[in-house]
């Protein structure tokens, strides 16, 4: 029996970290900002800090599990895409079985975190896991998989309301709708980077579906998303701090237009990554409001 060396163990752990994108936190932040915003609004600006910790850590864990499942589902496609060909699973450095075990481990730990919470939140967490696991397969047939991603990335919103209020008011579903349009905006920017490769291998993306109207579609989605959030904040009677955060977010969306209007691959990728700051501005607005 060969016992792996210390260096081999560290190398394997590094590969696992890359599999779940711990080296690329942008995805976790795109989940975290709307979840925390909902937590602040649901609790009237005074969230239980235990809930803040549970949802923050759980968001990272669930995003990590989703990345592992995504790479397993796309293992035969990613090898044909320049940006993803070197991923640990695609390049053969870890096996599909390992990826599924890692995904399962992260999902189980995430579920364990919410055990102290109410039954409704636990039920929603099961739905969240199923949505995250099924998302990668929507790219096979659904013309706008980014909309489904918006549900997966925004499911922390109804969960936050459930954890705080033990119910899911209409406000939670309206905020989830806003998150769907935001995901359509930022993930279309992301898909614009890989459009040529996706066309070759037959993956469906919003960048392909929108075609030459992709830039306009992104900007319309930003406008709808931020407009919905602004209406929610106004209905909740939030103050000038919220308005300031929303104005900054609208300004950032306009900045993204300057990045994507020429469809340069790296500029589109920069716009996608910059959505972290847009989400942070919205969250800051909720906190200050």
Secondary structure, 3 states (H helix, E strand, C coil): CCCCCHHHHHHHHHHHHHHCCCCCCHHHHHHHHHHHHHHHHHCCCCCCHHHHHHHHHHHHHHHHHHHHHHHHHCCCCHHHCCCCCCCCCCCCCCCHHHHHHHHHHHHHHHHHHHHHCCHHHHHHHHHHHHHHHHHHHHCCCCCCHHHHHHHHHHCHHHHHHHHHHCCCCHHHHHHHHHHHHHHHHHHHHHHHHCHHHHHHHCCCCHHHHHHHHHHHHHHHHHHHHHHHHHHHHHHCCCCHHHHHHHHHHHHHHHHHHHHHCCCCHHHHHHHHHHHHHHHHHHHHHHHHC
